[in-house]
């Protein structure tokens, strides 16, 4: 079983982003999505979820969605500021059905940085 994990960081406050809603989808050939899990980052800004990816071709795509629009209105940001980023969508493949896929993300109301960490 594969494991999808992330460390979500808030670049505005310089801390881990707790309570960020995260969804993970498997995309079909017509790009319709089947949700495999929904969770929230813990008090340390982390998620870790097992995912069964049996009998999927190696070219199957997945989306990891971080709902930043839900997070930043309750986070303390500069007064009068608004956010443009409603969600961060990371599209990945999972070629090894037993691997751990760690995708950290640094969030702000106006931008994000994401990378893969093996």
C-alpha distances in whole Angstrom, upper triangle without the diagonal:
4,7,10,13,17,20,23,26,30,32,35,35,33,31,27,27,26,25,24,22,19,18,15,16,15,18,20,22,25,23,23,20,18,17,13,14,17,18,21,21,22,25,24,23,19,16,12,10,6,6,5,7,8,12,12,15,15,17,16,16,15,17,17,20,22,25,28,31,30,30,33,35,35,34,38,39,42,45,45,42,40,36,36,32,30,27,25,23,20,19,16,14,11,12,9,6,5,7,9,11,14,17,20,23,27,28,32,34,35,32,29,27,23,22,19,18,16
4,7,10,13,17,19,23,26,29,32,32,30,28,24,24,23,23,22,20,17,16,13,14,13,16,18,21,24,21,21,19,17,15,12,13,16,16,19,18,20,23,22,20,17,14,10,8,6,5,6,7,10,13,12,15,13,16,14,14,13,14,14,17,19,22,25,28,27,27,30,33,32,32,35,36,39,42,42,39,37,33,32,29,27,24,22,19,17,16,13,12,8,10,8,5,4,5,6,7,11,13,16,19,23,25,29,31,31,29,25,23,20,18,15,15,13
4,6,10,13,16,20,23,25,28,28,26,24,20,20,20,20,18,17,14,14,11,14,14,17,20,23,25,22,22,19,17,15,12,12,14,13,15,15,16,19,18,16,13,10,7,5,4,6,9,10,13,16,15,18,16,18,16,15,13,14,12,16,17,20,22,25,24,24,27,30,29,28,31,32,36,38,39,36,34,31,30,26,25,22,20,18,16,16,13,13,10,12,10,9,8,7,5,6,8,11,14,16,20,22,26,28,29,26,23,21,18,16,13,13,12
4,7,11,13,16,20,22,25,25,24,21,18,17,17,17,15,14,11,11,9,11,13,16,19,22,23,20,20,17,16,14,11,10,12,11,13,12,14,18,16,14,11,8,6,5,6,7,10,11,15,18,16,18,16,17,15,14,11,11,9,12,13,16,19,22,21,20,23,26,26,25,28,29,32,35,36,32,30,27,26,23,22,18,16,14,12,13,11,11,10,13,12,11,11,9,6,5,6,8,10,13,17,18,22,24,25,22,19,18,14,13,11,11,11
4,7,10,13,17,19,22,22,20,18,14,14,14,15,13,13,11,12,11,14,16,19,22,25,26,23,23,20,19,16,14,12,12,11,12,10,12,15,13,11,7,5,4,6,9,10,14,15,19,22,20,22,20,20,19,17,14,13,10,12,12,16,17,21,20,19,21,24,24,22,25,26,30,32,33,30,29,25,25,21,21,17,15,15,13,14,13,14,13,16,15,14,13,11,7,6,5,6,8,11,14,16,20,22,23,21,17,16,13,12,10,10,11
4,6,10,13,15,18,18,17,14,11,11,12,13,11,12,10,12,12,15,17,20,23,26,27,24,24,21,20,17,16,14,13,11,11,8,11,13,11,8,6,5,7,9,12,14,17,18,22,25,23,24,22,22,20,18,15,13,10,11,10,14,14,18,18,16,18,21,21,19,22,23,26,29,30,27,25,22,22,19,18,15,13,13,12,14,13,15,15,18,18,18,17,14,10,8,5,5,5,7,10,12,16,19,20,17,14,12,10,10,9,9,11
4,6,10,12,15,15,13,11,8,8,10,12,11,12,11,14,15,18,21,23,27,29,30,27,27,24,23,20,19,17,15,13,11,8,9,11,8,6,4,7,9,12,15,17,21,22,26,28,26,28,25,26,24,21,18,16,13,13,11,14,14,18,17,15,17,20,19,17,20,20,24,27,28,25,24,21,22,18,18,16,14,15,14,17,16,19,19,22,21,21,20,17,13,12,8,7,5,6,8,11,14,17,19,16,13,12,10,11,11,10,13
4,7,10,12,12,11,9,6,5,8,10,8,10,10,13,15,18,21,23,27,29,30,26,26,23,23,20,19,17,15,13,10,7,9,10,8,5,6,8,11,14,18,19,23,24,28,30,28,29,27,27,25,22,18,16,12,12,9,11,10,14,14,11,13,16,16,14,16,17,20,23,24,21,20,17,18,15,15,13,11,13,13,16,17,20,20,24,24,24,23,20,17,14,11,9,6,5,6,7,11,13,15,13,10,10,10,11,13,13,16
4,6,9,9,7,6,4,5,8,11,10,13,13,17,18,22,24,26,30,32,33,29,29,26,26,24,23,20,18,16,13,10,11,11,9,6,9,12,15,18,21,23,27,27,31,34,31,32,30,30,28,25,22,19,15,15,11,13,11,15,15,11,12,16,15,12,14,14,17,21,22,19,19,16,17,15,16,14,13,15,15,19,20,23,23,27,27,27,26,23,20,17,14,12,8,6,5,6,9,12,14,12,10,10,10,12,14,15,18
4,6,6,6,5,6,5,9,11,10,14,15,18,20,23,27,28,32,34,34,30,30,28,28,25,25,22,20,18,14,12,13,12,11,9,12,15,18,21,24,26,30,30,34,37,34,35,33,32,30,27,24,21,17,16,12,13,10,13,13,10,9,13,12,9,10,11,14,17,18,16,15,13,15,13,15,14,13,16,17,21,22,26,26,30,30,30,30,27,23,21,17,15,11,9,6,5,6,9,12,11,10,11,12,15,18,18,22
4,6,5,7,9,9,13,15,14,17,18,21,23,26,29,30,34,36,35,32,32,30,31,28,28,26,23,21,18,15,17,16,14,12,15,18,21,24,27,29,32,33,36,39,36,37,34,33,32,28,26,23,20,18,15,15,12,15,16,13,11,15,15,11,12,10,13,16,18,15,15,13,15,14,16,15,14,18,18,22,23,27,28,31,32,32,32,29,25,22,19,16,13,10,6,6,6,9,11,10,9,10,12,15,18,19,22
4,6,8,10,10,13,15,14,18,19,23,25,28,31,32,36,38,37,34,34,31,32,30,30,27,25,22,19,17,18,17,16,14,17,20,24,26,30,31,35,35,39,41,39,39,37,36,35,31,28,25,22,20,16,16,13,14,15,12,10,12,13,9,8,7,9,13,14,12,13,12,14,14,16,16,16,20,21,25,26,30,31,34,35,35,35,32,28,26,22,20,16,13,10,8,6,8,10,11,11,13,16,19,22,22,26
4,6,9,9,12,14,14,18,20,23,26,29,32,34,38,40,40,36,36,33,34,31,31,28,25,22,19,16,17,14,14,13,16,20,23,26,30,31,35,36,40,42,40,41,39,38,36,33,30,27,23,21,18,18,14,16,16,13,11,13,12,9,8,8,10,14,16,14,15,15,18,17,18,19,18,22,23,27,28,31,32,35,36,36,35,32,29,26,23,20,17,14,11,10,9,11,14,14,14,15,18,20,23,23,26
4,7,9,12,15,15,19,20,23,25,29,32,33,37,39,39,35,36,33,33,30,30,27,25,22,19,16,16,14,12,12,15,18,22,25,28,30,34,35,38,41,38,39,37,36,35,32,29,26,23,21,18,18,16,18,18,15,13,17,16,12,12,12,14,17,20,17,18,17,19,18,20,19,18,22,22,26,27,30,30,33,33,34,33,30,26,24,20,18,15,13,10,10,10,13,15,14,13,14,16,18,20,20,24
4,6,9,12,13,17,18,21,23,27,30,32,36,38,38,35,35,32,32,28,28,25,22,19,16,13,13,10,9,8,12,15,19,22,25,28,31,32,36,39,37,38,36,35,34,31,27,25,21,20,16,17,15,18,17,13,13,16,15,11,12,13,16,19,21,19,20,18,20,19,20,19,18,21,21,25,26,29,29,32,32,32,31,28,24,22,19,17,13,12,10,10,11,14,17,16,14,15,16,18,20,19,22
4,6,10,10,14,14,18,20,24,27,29,33,35,36,32,32,29,28,25,24,21,19,16,13,9,9,8,6,5,8,12,15,18,22,24,28,29,33,35,33,35,33,32,31,28,24,22,18,17,14,15,13,16,16,12,13,16,14,12,13,15,18,21,23,21,20,18,20,18,18,17,16,19,19,22,23,26,26,29,29,29,27,25,21,19,16,14,11,10,9,10,12,15,17,16,14,14,14,16,18,17,20
4,7,7,10,12,15,18,21,25,27,31,33,33,29,29,26,26,22,22,19,16,13,10,7,8,8,7,5,8,11,15,17,21,23,27,28,32,34,32,34,32,31,29,26,23,20,16,15,11,12,10,13,12,8,10,13,11,9,12,13,17,19,21,18,18,16,18,15,15,14,14,17,17,21,22,25,25,29,29,28,27,25,21,19,16,14,11,10,9,8,10,12,15,15,13,14,14,16,18,18,21
4,6,9,11,15,18,21,25,27,31,34,34,30,29,26,25,22,21,18,15,11,8,5,5,5,6,5,8,10,14,16,20,22,26,27,31,34,32,34,33,32,30,27,23,21,17,15,12,12,11,14,12,9,11,13,11,10,13,15,19,21,23,21,20,18,20,17,17,16,16,18,19,22,23,26,26,29,29,28,27,25,22,20,17,16,14,13,12,12,14,15,18,18,16,17,17,19,20,20,23
4,6,9,13,16,19,23,25,29,32,32,28,27,23,23,19,19,15,12,9,5,5,6,7,9,7,9,10,14,15,19,21,24,26,30,33,31,33,32,31,29,26,22,19,16,14,11,10,10,12,9,7,11,12,10,10,14,16,20,21,23,21,19,17,19,17,15,14,15,17,18,22,23,26,25,29,29,28,27,25,22,21,18,17,15,14,14,13,15,15,19,18,17,18,18,20,21,22,24
4,6,10,13,16,20,22,26,29,28,25,24,21,20,17,17,14,11,8,5,5,8,10,11,8,9,10,13,15,18,19,23,24,28,31,28,30,29,28,26,23,19,16,12,10,7,6,7,9,7,6,9,11,11,11,14,16,19,21,22,19,18,15,16,13,12,10,11,13,15,18,20,23,23,27,27,26,26,24,21,19,16,14,13,11,12,10,12,13,16,15,14,15,15,18,19,20,22
4,7,10,13,17,19,23,26,25,22,21,17,17,13,14,11,7,6,4,7,10,12,14,11,11,10,13,13,17,17,21,22,25,28,26,28,27,26,24,21,17,14,11,8,6,5,8,10,7,8,11,13,13,14,17,19,22,24,24,22,19,16,17,14,12,10,11,12,14,17,18,21,21,25,26,24,25,23,20,18,17,15,14,13,14,13,15,15,18,17,16,17,16,19,19,21,23
4,7,10,14,16,20,23,23,19,18,15,14,11,11,8,6,5,6,7,11,14,14,11,10,8,11,11,14,14,17,18,22,25,22,24,24,23,20,17,13,10,7,6,5,6,9,12,10,11,14,16,16,16,20,21,24,26,27,24,21,18,18,14,12,10,10,10,11,13,15,17,18,21,22,21,21,20,17,15,14,12,12,12,14,13,16,16,18,17,15,16,14,16,16,18,20
4,7,10,13,16,19,19,16,15,11,10,7,8,6,4,6,9,11,14,17,18,15,13,11,12,11,13,12,15,16,19,21,19,21,21,20,17,14,11,8,6,5,7,8,12,14,13,14,17,19,19,20,24,24,28,29,29,26,23,20,19,16,14,11,11,10,11,12,13,15,16,20,20,19,20,19,17,15,15,13,14,14,17,16,19,19,20,19,17,18,16,17,17,19,20
4,7,10,13,17,17,14,13,9,8,6,6,5,6,9,11,13,16,20,20,16,14,11,11,10,11,9,12,12,16,18,16,18,17,17,13,11,7,6,5,6,9,11,15,17,16,17,20,22,23,23,27,27,30,32,32,29,26,23,22,18,16,13,12,10,10,10,10,12,12,16,17,15,17,16,14,12,13,12,14,15,18,18,21,21,22,20,18,18,15,16,16,18,18
4,6,10,13,14,10,9,6,5,4,5,7,9,12,15,17,20,23,23,20,18,15,15,13,13,10,12,11,15,16,13,15,16,14,11,9,5,5,7,8,12,14,17,19,18,20,23,25,26,26,30,30,33,35,34,31,28,24,23,19,17,14,13,10,10,9,10,11,12,15,17,15,17,17,16,14,16,15,17,17,21,20,23,23,24,22,20,20,18,18,17,20,20
4,7,10,11,9,8,6,5,6,7,10,12,15,18,20,23,27,26,23,21,18,17,14,14,10,11,9,12,13,10,12,12,11,8,6,5,7,9,11,15,17,20,22,22,24,26,28,29,30,33,33,36,38,38,34,31,28,26,22,20,17,16,13,12,10,10,10,10,13,15,13,16,16,16,15,17,16,19,20,23,23,26,27,27,25,22,22,19,19,18,20,21
4,7,8,5,6,5,6,9,10,13,15,18,21,23,26,29,29,26,24,21,20,18,17,14,14,12,14,14,11,12,12,10,7,5,6,7,11,13,16,18,21,23,23,25,27,29,31,31,34,34,37,39,38,35,31,28,25,22,20,17,16,13,12,9,10,10,12,14,17,16,19,19,19,17,19,18,21,21,24,24,27,27,27,25,23,23,20,20,20,22,23
4,5,5,5,6,8,11,13,16,18,22,25,26,30,33,33,29,27,24,23,21,20,16,16,13,14,13,10,11,12,10,7,8,9,11,15,16,20,22,25,26,27,29,31,33,34,35,38,38,40,42,41,38,35,31,29,26,24,21,20,16,16,13,13,12,14,16,18,17,21,21,22,20,22,22,25,25,28,28,30,30,30,28,26,26,24,24,23,25,25
4,5,7,10,12,15,16,20,22,25,28,29,33,36,36,32,30,27,26,24,23,19,19,16,16,15,11,11,12,10,8,9,11,13,17,19,23,24,27,28,29,31,33,35,37,37,40,40,42,44,43,40,36,33,30,27,26,23,22,18,17,14,14,13,15,16,19,19,23,23,24,22,25,24,27,27,30,30,32,32,31,29,28,28,25,25,24,27,27
4,6,9,12,15,17,20,22,25,28,30,33,37,36,33,31,28,28,25,25,21,21,18,19,18,15,15,16,13,11,11,13,14,18,19,22,23,26,27,28,30,32,34,36,36,40,39,41,42,41,38,35,31,28,26,24,22,21,18,18,15,16,16,18,20,23,22,26,26,27,24,26,25,28,27,30,30,32,31,30,29,28,28,26,26,26,29,29
4,6,10,12,15,17,19,22,24,26,30,33,33,29,28,25,25,23,22,19,19,17,19,18,15,15,15,12,10,9,10,10,14,15,19,20,23,23,24,27,28,30,32,33,36,35,38,39,38,35,31,28,25,22,20,18,17,14,14,11,13,14,16,18,21,21,24,24,24,21,23,22,24,24,26,26,28,28,27,25,24,24,22,23,23,26,26
4,7,10,13,16,17,20,23,25,29,32,32,29,27,24,24,22,22,18,18,17,18,18,15,16,17,15,12,11,11,11,14,15,18,19,22,23,23,26,28,29,31,32,35,35,37,39,37,34,31,28,25,22,20,18,18,15,16,13,15,16,17,20,22,21,24,24,25,22,24,22,25,24,27,26,28,28,28,26,25,26,24,25,24,27,28
4,6,9,12,13,17,19,22,25,28,29,25,24,21,21,18,18,15,16,14,17,17,14,16,17,15,11,10,8,9,11,12,15,16,20,20,21,23,25,27,28,29,33,33,35,37,36,33,29,26,24,21,19,16,16,13,14,12,13,14,16,18,20,19,22,22,22,19,21,20,22,22,25,24,26,26,26,25,23,24,22,23,22,25,25
4,6,9,11,15,18,21,24,27,28,25,23,19,19,16,16,13,13,12,14,15,13,16,17,16,12,11,9,10,12,13,16,17,21,22,21,23,26,28,29,30,33,34,37,38,37,34,31,28,26,23,20,18,18,15,15,14,15,15,15,18,20,17,20,21,20,19,21,20,22,23,26,25,28,27,28,27,25,25,23,24,23,25,25
4,6,8,11,14,17,20,24,24,21,19,16,16,13,13,11,12,13,15,17,15,18,19,18,14,12,10,9,10,10,13,14,18,19,18,20,23,25,25,26,30,31,34,35,35,32,29,26,25,21,18,16,16,14,14,14,14,15,15,19,20,17,19,20,19,17,19,18,20,20,23,23,25,25,26,25,23,23,21,22,21,23,24
4,7,10,14,16,19,22,23,20,18,14,13,10,10,7,9,10,13,15,14,17,17,17,14,13,10,10,10,12,14,16,19,21,20,21,25,26,27,27,31,32,35,37,37,34,31,28,27,23,21,18,17,15,15,14,14,14,13,17,17,14,16,17,16,15,17,17,19,20,23,23,26,26,28,26,24,24,21,21,20,21,21
4,7,10,13,15,19,19,17,15,11,11,8,9,8,11,13,16,18,17,20,20,20,17,15,12,11,10,11,12,14,17,19,17,18,22,24,23,24,28,29,33,34,34,32,29,26,25,22,19,16,16,15,15,15,15,16,15,19,19,16,17,17,16,15,16,16,17,18,21,21,24,24,26,25,22,22,20,21,20,21,21
4,7,10,13,16,17,15,13,10,11,9,12,12,14,16,19,22,20,23,23,23,19,17,14,12,10,9,10,11,14,16,14,15,19,20,20,21,24,26,29,31,31,28,26,23,23,19,17,14,15,14,15,16,17,18,18,22,22,19,20,20,18,16,16,16,17,17,19,19,21,22,24,23,20,21,19,21,20,21,22
4,7,9,13,14,12,10,8,9,8,12,13,16,18,21,24,23,26,25,25,22,20,16,14,11,11,10,11,14,15,13,13,17,19,18,18,22,24,27,29,30,27,25,22,23,19,17,15,15,15,16,17,18,20,19,23,23,21,21,20,17,16,15,15,15,15,18,17,20,21,23,22,20,20,19,20,20,20,21
4,6,9,11,9,8,7,10,11,14,16,19,21,25,28,26,28,28,27,25,22,18,16,12,11,9,10,11,14,11,10,14,16,15,15,19,20,24,26,27,24,23,20,21,18,16,14,14,15,16,19,20,22,21,25,25,23,23,22,19,17,16,15,14,14,15,15,17,18,21,20,18,19,18,19,20,20,22
4,7,7,5,5,5,9,11,15,17,20,22,26,29,27,29,28,28,25,23,19,17,13,12,10,11,12,14,12,11,14,16,15,14,17,19,23,25,26,24,22,20,21,18,17,14,14,16,16,19,19,22,21,25,24,23,22,21,17,16,14,13,12,12,13,13,16,17,20,19,16,17,16,17,18,18,20
4,5,5,5,7,10,12,16,18,22,24,28,31,30,32,31,31,28,26,22,20,16,16,13,14,15,17,15,13,16,18,16,15,18,20,24,26,28,26,25,22,24,21,20,18,18,19,20,22,23,25,24,27,26,25,24,22,18,18,15,15,14,14,15,15,18,20,23,22,19,20,18,20,20,19,21
4,6,7,10,13,16,19,22,26,28,31,35,33,35,34,34,32,29,26,23,20,19,16,16,16,18,16,13,16,18,15,14,16,19,22,25,27,25,24,22,25,22,21,20,20,22,22,25,25,28,27,30,29,28,27,25,21,21,18,17,15,15,16,16,18,20,23,22,20,20,20,21,22,21,23
4,6,9,12,15,19,21,25,27,31,34,32,34,32,33,31,28,25,22,19,18,15,17,16,19,18,15,17,19,17,15,17,19,23,25,28,25,25,23,24,22,22,20,19,21,21,24,24,26,25,28,27,27,25,23,19,18,15,15,12,13,13,14,17,19,22,21,18,18,17,18,19,18,20
4,7,11,14,17,20,23,25,29,32,30,31,30,30,28,25,21,19,15,15,12,13,13,16,15,12,14,17,15,13,16,18,21,24,26,23,22,20,21,18,18,16,15,17,17,20,21,23,23,26,25,25,24,21,18,16,13,12,10,10,10,11,14,16,19,18,15,15,14,16,16,16,18
4,7,10,14,16,20,22,25,28,27,28,27,27,25,23,19,17,14,14,12,14,15,18,17,14,17,20,18,17,20,21,25,27,29,26,25,22,23,20,20,17,16,17,16,19,19,21,20,23,22,21,20,18,14,13,10,10,9,10,12,13,17,19,21,19,16,16,14,15,15,14,16
4,7,10,13,16,18,22,25,23,25,24,25,22,20,16,15,11,12,11,13,15,18,17,15,18,21,20,19,22,24,27,29,31,28,26,23,24,20,19,16,15,16,15,17,17,18,17,21,20,19,17,16,12,11,9,10,10,11,14,15,18,20,22,21,17,17,15,15,14,14,15
4,7,10,13,16,19,22,21,23,22,23,21,19,16,15,12,14,14,16,18,21,20,19,22,25,23,23,26,27,31,33,35,32,30,27,27,23,22,19,18,17,16,17,16,17,15,18,17,15,14,13,9,9,9,10,11,14,17,18,22,24,26,23,20,19,16,16,14,14,14
4,6,10,12,16,19,18,21,20,21,19,17,14,14,12,14,14,17,19,22,21,20,23,26,25,25,28,30,33,35,36,33,31,28,28,24,23,19,18,17,16,17,15,16,14,17,16,13,13,12,10,10,11,12,14,16,19,20,24,26,27,25,22,21,18,18,16,16,16
4,7,10,12,16,16,18,18,20,17,17,14,15,13,16,17,20,23,25,24,24,27,30,29,28,32,33,37,39,40,37,35,31,31,27,26,22,21,19,17,17,16,15,12,15,13,10,10,10,9,10,12,14,16,19,22,24,27,29,30,28,25,24,20,20,17,17,16
4,6,9,13,12,15,15,16,14,14,11,13,12,15,17,20,23,25,24,25,28,30,30,30,33,34,38,40,40,37,35,31,31,27,25,22,20,18,16,15,14,13,10,13,12,9,9,10,10,10,13,15,17,20,23,24,28,29,30,28,25,24,21,20,17,18,17
4,6,9,10,13,14,16,13,14,12,15,15,18,20,23,26,29,28,28,31,34,33,33,37,38,41,43,44,41,38,35,34,30,28,25,23,21,19,17,15,13,11,12,11,7,9,11,12,13,16,18,21,23,27,28,31,33,34,31,28,27,24,23,20,20,19
4,7,6,9,10,12,10,11,10,14,15,18,21,24,27,29,28,29,32,35,35,35,38,39,42,44,44,41,38,35,33,30,28,24,23,20,18,16,13,11,8,10,9,6,9,11,12,13,16,18,21,23,27,28,32,33,33,31,28,26,23,22,19,20,18
4,6,9,11,13,11,14,14,17,18,22,24,27,30,33,32,33,36,38,38,38,42,42,46,48,48,45,42,38,37,33,31,28,26,23,21,19,16,13,11,11,10,7,10,13,15,16,19,21,25,27,31,32,35,37,37,34,31,30,27,25,22,23,21
4,7,9,12,10,13,14,18,20,23,26,29,32,34,34,35,38,40,41,41,44,45,48,50,50,46,44,40,38,35,33,29,28,24,22,19,17,14,12,11,11,9,13,15,18,18,22,23,27,29,33,34,37,38,38,36,33,32,28,27,24,25,23
4,6,8,6,10,11,15,17,20,24,26,29,32,32,33,35,38,38,38,42,42,45,47,47,43,41,37,35,31,30,26,25,21,19,16,14,10,9,9,10,9,13,14,17,16,20,21,24,26,30,31,34,35,35,33,30,29,25,24,21,23,21
4,5,6,9,12,16,18,22,25,28,31,33,33,34,37,39,40,40,43,43,46,48,48,44,41,38,35,32,31,27,25,21,19,16,13,10,9,8,11,10,14,15,18,17,21,21,25,27,30,32,35,36,35,33,30,28,25,24,21,23,21
4,6,8,11,15,17,21,24,27,29,32,33,33,35,38,39,39,42,41,44,46,46,43,40,36,34,30,30,26,24,20,17,14,11,7,7,5,8,9,13,13,16,15,18,19,23,24,28,30,33,34,33,30,28,26,22,21,18,20,18
4,6,10,13,16,19,23,25,28,30,31,32,34,36,38,37,40,40,42,45,44,41,38,34,32,28,28,24,22,18,15,12,10,7,8,8,11,12,16,16,18,16,19,19,22,24,27,28,31,32,31,28,26,24,21,20,18,20,19
4,7,10,14,17,20,23,25,28,28,29,32,34,35,35,38,38,41,43,42,39,36,32,30,26,25,22,20,16,14,10,9,6,8,9,12,12,15,15,17,15,18,18,21,22,26,27,30,31,30,27,25,24,21,20,18,20,19
4,7,10,13,17,19,22,24,25,26,28,30,32,32,35,34,37,39,38,35,32,28,26,23,22,18,16,12,10,7,6,5,8,10,13,13,16,15,16,14,16,15,18,19,22,23,26,27,26,24,21,20,17,17,15,18,18
4,7,10,13,16,19,21,22,22,25,27,28,28,31,31,34,36,36,32,30,26,24,20,19,15,13,10,8,6,5,6,8,11,13,13,15,15,14,12,14,13,16,16,20,20,23,24,24,22,19,18,15,15,14,17,17
4,6,10,12,15,17,18,19,21,24,25,25,28,28,30,32,32,29,26,22,20,17,15,12,10,6,5,4,6,9,11,14,16,16,18,17,15,12,13,11,14,14,17,17,20,21,21,18,16,16,13,14,14,16,18
4,7,10,12,15,15,16,18,21,22,22,25,25,28,30,30,27,24,20,19,15,14,10,8,6,5,6,8,11,12,16,17,16,18,16,14,11,11,9,11,11,14,14,17,18,19,16,14,14,11,12,12,15,16
4,6,9,11,12,13,15,17,19,19,22,22,25,27,26,23,20,17,16,12,10,7,6,5,6,9,11,14,16,19,21,20,21,20,18,14,14,11,12,11,13,12,15,15,16,14,12,13,12,14,15,17,19
4,6,9,9,9,12,14,15,15,18,18,21,23,24,20,18,14,14,10,9,5,5,7,8,12,14,17,18,22,23,22,23,21,18,16,14,11,11,9,11,9,12,12,14,12,10,12,11,14,15,17,20
4,6,6,7,9,11,13,13,16,17,20,21,21,18,15,12,12,9,6,4,7,9,12,15,17,20,22,25,26,26,27,25,22,19,18,15,14,12,13,10,12,11,13,13,12,14,14,17,19,21,23
4,5,5,6,9,10,10,13,13,16,18,18,15,12,9,9,6,5,5,7,10,13,16,19,22,24,28,29,28,29,27,24,21,19,16,14,11,11,8,8,7,10,10,10,13,13,17,19,21,24
4,5,6,7,9,10,13,13,15,16,16,13,10,7,8,6,4,6,9,12,16,19,22,25,27,30,32,31,32,30,27,24,22,19,18,15,14,11,10,8,10,12,12,16,17,20,23,25,28
4,6,6,8,9,13,14,17,17,17,15,13,10,12,10,7,9,11,14,17,20,23,26,27,31,32,31,31,30,27,24,22,20,18,16,15,12,12,11,14,15,15,18,18,22,24,25,28
4,6,6,6,10,11,14,16,16,14,12,10,12,10,9,10,12,15,17,21,23,26,27,31,32,31,31,29,26,23,21,18,16,14,13,10,10,9,13,14,13,16,17,20,22,24,27
4,5,5,7,8,11,12,13,10,9,7,10,9,9,11,13,16,19,22,25,28,30,33,34,34,34,32,28,26,23,20,18,15,13,9,8,6,10,12,13,16,17,21,23,25,28
4,6,8,8,11,11,11,10,8,8,11,11,10,13,15,19,22,25,28,31,33,36,37,37,37,35,32,29,26,24,21,18,17,13,11,9,13,15,16,19,21,25,27,29,32
4,6,9,12,12,14,12,12,11,15,14,13,15,17,21,23,27,29,32,33,37,37,36,36,34,31,29,26,24,21,19,17,14,13,11,15,17,18,21,22,25,28,29,32
4,6,10,11,13,12,11,11,14,14,14,15,17,20,22,26,28,31,32,36,36,36,36,33,30,27,24,22,19,17,14,12,10,10,14,15,16,18,20,23,26,26,30
4,7,8,11,10,11,12,16,16,16,18,19,23,25,29,31,34,35,39,39,39,39,36,33,30,27,25,22,19,16,13,11,11,14,16,17,20,22,25,28,29,32
4,6,9,7,9,10,13,14,15,17,18,22,24,28,30,34,35,39,40,40,39,37,33,31,27,25,21,18,15,12,9,8,11,14,15,18,21,24,27,28,32
4,6,5,9,11,14,16,17,20,21,25,27,31,33,37,38,42,43,43,43,40,37,34,31,28,24,21,18,15,12,10,12,15,17,20,23,27,30,31,35
4,5,9,12,15,17,19,21,23,27,29,33,36,39,41,44,45,45,45,43,39,37,34,31,28,24,21,18,15,13,15,18,20,23,26,30,33,34,38
4,7,10,13,16,17,20,23,26,29,32,35,39,41,44,46,46,46,44,40,37,34,31,28,25,22,19,15,12,14,17,20,24,27,30,34,35,39
4,7,10,13,14,17,19,23,25,29,32,35,37,41,42,42,43,40,37,34,31,28,25,21,19,15,12,9,10,14,17,20,23,27,30,32,35
4,7,10,11,14,16,20,23,26,29,33,35,38,40,40,41,38,35,32,29,26,24,20,18,14,11,7,9,12,15,19,22,25,29,31,34
4,6,8,11,13,16,19,22,25,29,31,35,36,36,37,35,32,28,26,23,21,17,15,11,8,5,6,9,12,16,18,22,25,27,31
4,6,9,11,14,17,20,23,27,30,33,35,35,36,34,31,28,26,22,20,17,15,12,10,6,6,8,11,15,17,21,24,27,30
4,6,7,10,13,17,20,24,26,29,31,31,32,30,27,24,22,18,17,13,13,9,8,6,6,7,9,12,14,18,21,23,26
4,7,10,13,16,20,23,25,29,30,30,31,29,27,24,22,19,18,14,14,11,11,8,9,10,11,15,16,19,21,24,27
4,6,10,13,16,19,21,25,27,26,28,26,23,20,18,15,15,12,12,10,11,10,11,10,10,13,13,16,18,21,24
4,7,10,13,17,19,22,24,24,25,23,20,17,16,12,12,9,10,9,11,11,11,9,8,9,9,12,15,17,20
4,6,10,13,16,19,21,21,23,21,19,15,15,11,12,11,13,12,14,15,14,12,10,11,10,12,14,17,19
4,6,10,13,16,18,18,20,18,16,12,12,9,11,10,13,13,16,17,16,14,11,11,8,9,10,14,16
4,7,10,13,16,16,19,17,16,12,13,11,13,13,16,17,19,20,20,17,15,14,11,11,11,15,16
4,7,10,12,13,15,13,13,10,11,10,13,14,17,19,22,23,23,19,17,15,12,11,10,13,13
4,6,9,10,13,12,12,10,12,12,16,17,21,22,25,27,26,23,20,19,15,14,12,14,14
4,6,7,9,8,9,8,11,12,16,18,22,24,27,29,29,26,22,20,17,15,12,14,12
4,6,9,8,11,10,14,15,19,21,25,27,30,32,32,28,25,23,19,17,14,15,13
4,5,5,9,9,13,15,19,22,26,28,31,33,33,30,27,24,21,18,15,15,12
4,6,9,10,14,16,20,23,26,28,32,34,34,31,28,26,22,20,17,17,14
4,7,10,13,16,19,22,26,28,32,34,35,32,28,26,22,20,16,16,13
4,6,10,13,16,19,23,25,29,32,32,29,25,23,19,16,13,12,9
4,6,10,13,16,20,22,26,28,29,26,22,20,16,14,11,9,7
4,6,10,13,17,19,23,25,26,22,19,17,13,11,8,7,6
4,6,10,13,16,20,23,23,20,16,14,10,9,6,5,6
4,7,10,13,16,19,19,16,13,10,7,6,5,6,9
4,7,10,14,17,17,14,11,8,6,6,7,7,11
4,6,10,13,14,11,7,6,4,7,9,11,14
4,7,11,11,9,5,5,6,9,12,13,17
4,7,8,6,5,7,9,12,15,17,20
4,5,5,6,9,12,15,19,20,24
4,6,8,12,14,18,21,23,27
4,7,11,14,18,21,23,27
4,7,10,14,17,20,23
4,7,10,14,16,20
4,7,11,13,16
4,7,10,13
4,6,10
4,6
4
